[in-house]
């Protein structure tokens, strides 16, 4: 993407964008950018690996399937480890 982007952001969205922009260029920033990009893509269109009874992949992250639980468990673990004293 090049050039300025005009978009209205909520306060939380702006805080996230601003925080990401404050991270100095480094391999860590590259990894964070990649992780967040993948996480957002998954959340927007989960394409669960487990198929429903009709053979179509599940697209609902509200289910209690193993694939969604793995993702939410990893997110919960990361949050706990990052916020631990």
C-alpha positions as CSV (number, residue, x, y, z in Angstrom):
1,X,0.0,0.0,0.0
2,X,1.3,3.4,-0.8
3,X,0.2,6.9,0.0
4,X,-2.0,8.2,2.8
5,X,-5.2,6.3,3.7
6,X,-8.3,8.2,4.9
7,X,-10.4,6.2,7.3
8,X,-12.3,6.8,10.5
9,X,-11.1,4.8,13.4
10,X,-12.5,4.1,16.8
11,X,-10.4,5.1,19.8
12,X,-9.3,1.5,20.4
13,X,-8.4,1.1,16.7
14,X,-6.3,4.2,16.7
15,X,-4.5,3.1,19.9
16,X,-3.7,-0.2,18.2
17,X,-2.5,1.4,15.0
18,X,-0.5,4.0,17.0
19,X,1.1,1.3,19.1
20,X,2.1,-0.7,16.1
21,X,3.6,2.4,14.5
22,X,5.7,3.1,17.7
23,X,7.5,-0.3,17.4
24,X,10.9,0.4,16.0
25,X,11.8,-1.4,12.7
26,X,13.3,-4.8,13.7
27,X,12.9,-8.5,13.2
28,X,10.5,-8.5,16.2
29,X,8.3,-5.8,14.5
30,X,8.2,-7.9,11.3
31,X,7.1,-11.0,13.3
32,X,4.4,-9.0,15.2
33,X,3.1,-7.6,11.9
34,X,3.0,-11.1,10.3
35,X,1.3,-12.6,13.4
36,X,-1.3,-9.9,13.7
37,X,-2.0,-10.0,9.9
38,X,-2.5,-13.8,10.1
39,X,-4.7,-13.5,13.2
40,X,-6.9,-10.9,11.6
41,X,-7.3,-12.9,8.4
42,X,-8.3,-16.0,10.5
43,X,-10.8,-14.0,12.6
44,X,-12.4,-12.5,9.5
45,X,-12.6,-15.8,7.6
46,X,-11.7,-18.7,9.8
47,X,-12.1,-21.6,7.2
48,X,-12.0,-24.2,10.0
49,X,-10.2,-27.4,9.2
50,X,-13.1,-29.4,10.6
51,X,-15.9,-30.0,8.2
52,X,-19.6,-29.8,9.1
53,X,-22.0,-32.7,8.5
54,X,-22.7,-31.4,4.9
55,X,-18.9,-31.5,4.1
56,X,-18.5,-27.7,4.0
57,X,-15.8,-26.1,6.1
58,X,-17.1,-24.3,9.2
59,X,-16.8,-20.5,9.1
60,X,-18.2,-19.8,12.6
61,X,-15.6,-19.2,15.4
62,X,-18.4,-19.4,18.0
63,X,-18.4,-23.2,17.8
64,X,-16.7,-25.4,20.2
65,X,-14.5,-27.4,17.7
66,X,-10.9,-28.4,18.3
67,X,-9.5,-26.0,15.6
68,X,-11.1,-22.9,17.1
69,X,-10.3,-23.9,20.6
70,X,-6.6,-24.3,19.6
71,X,-6.5,-20.7,18.3
72,X,-8.4,-19.2,21.3
73,X,-6.2,-21.2,23.7
74,X,-3.0,-19.9,22.0
75,X,-4.4,-16.3,22.2
76,X,-5.3,-16.8,25.9
77,X,-1.8,-18.2,26.6
78,X,-0.1,-15.3,24.9
79,X,-2.1,-12.8,26.8
80,X,-1.4,-14.5,30.1
81,X,2.4,-14.7,29.4
82,X,2.6,-11.1,28.1
83,X,0.7,-9.6,31.1
84,X,2.4,-11.8,33.7
85,X,4.6,-9.9,36.1
